[in-house]
Amino acid sequence: MSTEQFPHRIVILPARRCRRSRKIMQYLDERGIPYTRIPLETEEGVAIAQRYNMRASPGILVDGESHNPFEILDPDRCRVDEAKAQALFGLNATREKE
């Protein structure tokens, strides 16, 4: 899937050694969904997290809108909820265009 085919700009701000960060990036990678990775520990990552008042890792921005990772993660199992992730990342709309 190329960036031209994907309708949303996704930015992931992972924290070092964060299981949730790895799970969400793995989810995106396995589906070929393009995203920009900005580590939370960097100056840029800290500035973005402060600007969007992010309180959990990873920070998630979709088209400039901040989302809590627990919107798409099952906290008990630390797994991505497929339906919630598809809705957040616009996967249903993308598949219809392919």
Beta strands, then each sheet from edge to edge (+ up, - down):
strand 1: 10-13
strand 2: 36-37
strand 3: 59-62
strand 4: 65-67
strand 5: 73-74
strand 6: 79-80
sheet 1: 2+ 1+ 3- 4+
sheet 2: 5+ 6-
end
